[in-house]
Amino acid sequence: MSALRTAEVLAVGTELLLGEIDDTNSAELARSLALHGVDVYWTQRLGDNLERLRAAIDRALERSDLIVLTGGLGPTDDDLTRDAVALAVGEPMALDAELERWLRRRFASSSRPMPERNLRQAMLIPSAAALANPIGTAPGWLVRLRRGGAERTVVTLPGPPREMRRMWEAEAVPRLVFAGSALYSRTIKTHGTGESDVAEALGELTLGANPSVATYAKRDGVHIRVAAKGPSAEEARLRASSAERAVLDRLADSVWGFDDDELPDLVIERLRGSSARLAVAECASGGALSDLLSSVPSVEEALAGAVIAWDPDSMATFGVARDLLARLPATAAEVVAALAASLRALFDVDYGIAVGPALQVQGGTDSALRPDGNESAATRVVIAIAGTSGTTVKTLTFPPLGRAWLRERLAFTSLFLLRSALR
């Protein structure tokens, strides 16, 4: 069998096209194939239509060494992946006695009668080898053929991600021969700089092919992926090293993590590492910051409490001096700083963070943002962190991209500032 160098992934199911189910299988398979040195040039989602499936498989066989299909292996009439592969390959399906025995035993072991329609899952074509599925009822296929003088391989996998993952890793991958190149990839995560500014700072680095440098806008900032291929994992890493160092040098102040790092985890980890505790007061972020922190296991060891203080009366309840609130608006930097410090004292913790109320800024006129306010205006918000060495204040202005976007951006910006304060 020739080494596989190119692949494409076909995700099958009308529910994918309707948005009822997210297609996570294609992304997972693409990542796995990349790690095996295989280039994935095409991915496609297709509905349960026999002719369109057959046509997509035919096109894939013309241009790719490996075609991986997920979904459409169930027992119902709209599960058409087997039928489409058989048509594209030009071979008839027939009931496989061994697969039938396995399927009947599987149902019997769970004390269930097997519907006769499940026999569809025991069909094979002559060139297909069955791929076992010990956690489901849908075996996969591995088909080898020649198309246009080139060797081709087709793999069919179940749609449920758990079954797909197990069959791919345990049944399909060991039977495949990959080109032998290795991929090194590292994701550098930044915050506080927009994607266009990051791309400008990276300059010529984004023009390379091996190593490659690419930017991606994410909810927690801008991610930069540095990748390289080589004949071995070490060679691939060495090829990427200079580009990786250059990215870190150019974006040093914005970098907060790598690969699987998550900002809430890093903040809680640093608090726990220094036996410090935190209290949170939120206004414009409306609980989004507390929600992110609360998703971290053992958060209760580091987070003493969280409150929402929308107005001066709420702020006074948590310890902000009433004479200060009488002199200044709740959006003022001095008031937000006082809220952070008051919260720290109230909960007797090492750090207090306050996300102030939102202030609309348009045409030189400022106004507090109300639920019925003008969301076409830019928004200014103060974030203050009171710690053992004093209080730091950051005033930020955000574009008018909606209330939900603002809450999320404020939450991640607060986490980034907390991480910096905890160094």
N, C-alpha and C positions, 0 to 999 in steps of 0.2 A: 504494500500500500504506500502510495506517495505521501510525503509530508504535507500537512494542511497548512496553507498560508493565508487563505482568505475565507471569510464566512459571512453569512447573513442569517438573521433571525426573523422568523415569521411567527407572530403571536396571533392565535386564532380564537375568535369568539365575538359574536355580535355585541355582547355585553361590554366589550372593550371599546367598541366604536361608539356606544351610547354613553360612555363614561360611568357606567354602573360599577365597574371594577377597574382599578388602576393596573396598568401593565408594568408590574415590577419585575416580571420574569425576563423581559428583554434586556433591561439594564443589568441585572445580575449575570446573565449569560454573557453579555458584552464584556463585562469586567473580567469574568473568568477566562474568556477567550483571549483577551488582551494580555493577561498574565502568562498565557501559554504561547505568546508571540504570534497570535493569529490576528490579522487585520479584519475588522468588521466594517464593511463599507456601506451596508444597507441593513435597516431594520424596518419592519412593516407590520401594521395591525390589519387584520382581515376579518370580515364577518363570516357567518356560517353559510357560504355560498359555494357550491361545488365547482362551478366553472371559474370563478375568480380565484379560488384556491389553486386549482390546477394550473391556471395561467401564471400565477405568482411563483409556483414551484418551477414551472418550465423556465421562466426568466432567471430564477436563481440558479438553476442547473447550468445555464449558459455562461455564467460569469463568476461563480463562487465554488471553491473546493468543497465547502461544508455548508449544508443548509440545516438549520435547527428549527423545528416547529414546536411550539408549546400550545397545549389546549386542543380541544376537539377530539379527544380520545374516549369520551364517555359512551354510554350504551344507547343514547337516544338517536332519533333520526337526523337531528341537526348536528351531530358529532361526525364531521365529514373529513377529518384529517387523513385517516387511513384510506378512504375512497379516493381522495385527491392525489395522494402519493401514488397509489396503484395506477391511476389514470396517467399521471405524468411519466411514470416509469414504463408503463405499457405492459403490466403484468396483472393477471387475475388474482383476486383474493380467495382464499379457501380457509375453512375452519381447521385450526391446528389442534390435533387431539391432545397433545401435551398441555397446551394452554387451556383447553377446555377442562381437563382434569384438575389443573391447578385452580382455576376459577371456581369450579364446583366445590373443591375442598375448602377454599377460602370462605365461601358463603356458609358451608356446613359448620365450620369451626366457630362461627358466630351465631349458630342456631337460627339462621335465616334461610328461607327458600330462595333459590336463585331465579329471578325472572329470566325467561328465555331470551329477552332482548339483550341481556348481558353477553350472550354468545358473540355479539358483534366485537367484543373486546378480545375475543380469542381468534380473530382472523389474522392471517399472514399472507404475504406474497412470497414467491420463491426466493427472491434475493434478500429478504429481510430476516435478520436475527432478532429474536424477542429480547427486550430489556426488562428485567424483573422489576416488580413494584410490590415489595412486601408491606407497604403501608397504604395501599390503595387497590382498586380493582382494574386499573387500566395499565396493561403492559405497554412499553414503548417499542419502537422499531429502530434498528440500525440497518440501513440499506446501502450497499456499495454497488456502483454502476459506472459505466462510461458514457460520456455525452460529448459529442464533437471531438472525439479522440482524447479527451481528458478524463482522469479519474474523478469521480464525485462521491460524496457521502451525504446521506440524509439521515438525520436523527429526529425521531418524534418523541416528545415528552409530555407528561400530563400537565394540565393547567394549574391545579392547586400548587402554590409555591413550595410547600413542604415536600410534596411528592416529586415535583420537578427537580428541586435541589438534590434530593437524595439519589434520584435516578441518574441525573447528569454526573454527579461526582463519583458515585459508586459503580455505575453500570456503563455509562457512555465514555467518559474520559479515559478509563483504563484501556479501552478498545481502540482509541484513536492515536494516530501518530502526528505529532505537531512538528513544525518546522525547526524547532530547536533554539530559536532566539528567545531571549528573556526580556521582560519589560521591567524597568524601574520607574516608579511613579511616586511623587510626593506632593501633597496638597498643602500649601502655605495659606493660612487664614488671616485676613486682615480686617480692620474695622476703622471707620472714621474717614476713609478716602473713597470717593466714588469710582466706579469702574473705569470711566474715561480717563480720570486722573491717574489711576493705577496703570492703565495701558500706556499713557504718555510717559510715566516714570520708567516703565520697563523698556520702552523704545524698541530698539532693534532685537531685543531678546525674543519678542513674540513672532519674529519672522523665520526662526529656525525650524527645521524639520526633525532633526535628531541631534541634540535634544530639542524638544518642543516646549514652549511656554504659552499657556492660555489662561485667560481670566474668565471668571464666572460670578455673576451677581447672585448672592444668596441672602437669606433673611438675616443672617448674623454678620454680614459684611461682604467683602469681595474675596473670593478664593482664587489662588493662582496655582495651577497644576503644572508641575515640571515633570516631564517624562522623557525617557530615552530607551532605545532598544540596543541590545548587544548580544553577542554569542553566548554570554553567560550573565548571571545576575550581577556579579561583581563588575564586569565590563560595562554593563548598562548603567550601574550606579556611578562609575567613574565618568562616563560620558555626560551624565547629568550634573555632576558636582559643580562645575564652573558656573553653569546657568543658575543652579540653586543658590550658590553663594552670592551671585550678582543680584538676584531677586531679594534676598535677605538684606544685603547692603543698601539697596535702593528704597526699601520699604520698612526699614528696621523699626521705626516708631509706631507703625500701624500693625505689626504682626502680633497676634495673640495666641496662635496655636497651630497645630499641624494635624493632617490626616483625620483621625477619628475624634480629636479633641472637641469638646463642647464647652462653651463659655460658662453655663451654670455649674457644670462639674468642676471646672478649674477654680471658680470662685469659692465654692464650698470646700474644695480640697485645700485651698490656701488658708481659709479660715480655720479648718480643723487642724491643719499642720502647725499652726501657731496657737492653737487652743483659744482662738478669738471667736467672739459672737457678734452677730449683726442684727439690727432692727431696721425695718423698711417703712417709709411713709410714701404713699403714691397719690398723686393728683391726676395729671394728664395721662399717665400710663394706665390708670384705672385697674390695677391689680395684675397687669401683664408681667411685671417684674417678679412679683411674689409667686405667680404661677410657674414661671420658668425655674425659679429657685426650688420650689416645692417638688419639682419633678425629680430631684436628685435624691438617691437613697441616703438615709441618715442625715437629711437636711436639718432635723430637729436638734442635732448636736451643734449646729452653727447658726441657725436662724432663731432668734428669741421671739420675734413677733413681727407682724406686718399690719399696717392700718392704711385706710384711705381717708384723706383729709381734703375735702373739696373746697372748703370756705374758711374764712377767718375764725368762725366759732369753733369749727373742728380743730383748727390749728391751736387755738387757745386751750382747748381741752387737753391737748397733748403737750402743753407746757410753753408755747410761744407767748411772750409777754404781750398783754393787751395794748399797752401804750405803743409798742412797735407796730402792731396791727392797725392801730388807729392812725398812725402817721404814714404808713406805706401800704400799697396794694399787696394782696396775697401773692402776686406774681413777681414781686421785687426780689432781687438776689439776697438782700439782707434777711428777708422773711423766710425764704427757703433754707438759707443757712441756719437760721435760728431753729427751724423745724427739725433739721437733721441733728443739731446739737441737743435739742430738748428730748428728742426720741432716744438718743443715746443715754441721756440721764434717766429718763423714765424707765427704760428697760434694763438699765445698769449693764450696758454692753460695751464692747470695745469700739464698734463702728455703728454709726447711724447714717443712712442715706435717705435723702428726700428728693422726690421728683416733683417739681412745682406745678402749679396750674398752667394751662396753655394761654398764650397771649397772641391775639391776631395782630399781624403787622402788615398794613397795606396803605400805600400812599402817604407814609409818614405819620399815620394815625394808629395808635395802639388801642386795643379793646380786649377785655377778657373774653375768652371763647366760651360761649354758652351752647347748650345742646341745639339751639336753633340758630347758631351763629353762621357767619359767612365762611364756609370752608373752602372758598376759592383764594383766600388770603394765606400768606405764609404764616407759620406759627413759631413763636419763640417760647422756649421752655428753659428753666434753670434747674440744674441738677447739683445738689450739694452733698458732700460726704464729710461727716464729722468723725475724726479718729483720734488716736492717742496723741498725735502731734499737731492737732489743729483741724481747721475746716477748709476744704477746697471747694471752689465753686466754679461751675462751667455753665456758660450761657450759650445755647444752641438755637439755630434757626432752621426750620424744616420746610420743604416745599409743600404745597397744598395737594397731598395725595390721598386724603381721606383719613377718617378717624381711626379705622382699624390699622392702617399702615403706620400712623403716628404712634399708636400704643405699642406696636411691636418694635418699631425703631427705637423708641425711648427705652424700652426694656433692655434691648441688646446694648444700646449705648451706655446705660447704667452699669451693666455687667462688665463692659470693657473698662469703664472708669474705676469700678471696684477692683478689678484684677490689677490695674496699674497701681492703685493705692495700697494694695496688699503686698507689693513686692518687698 
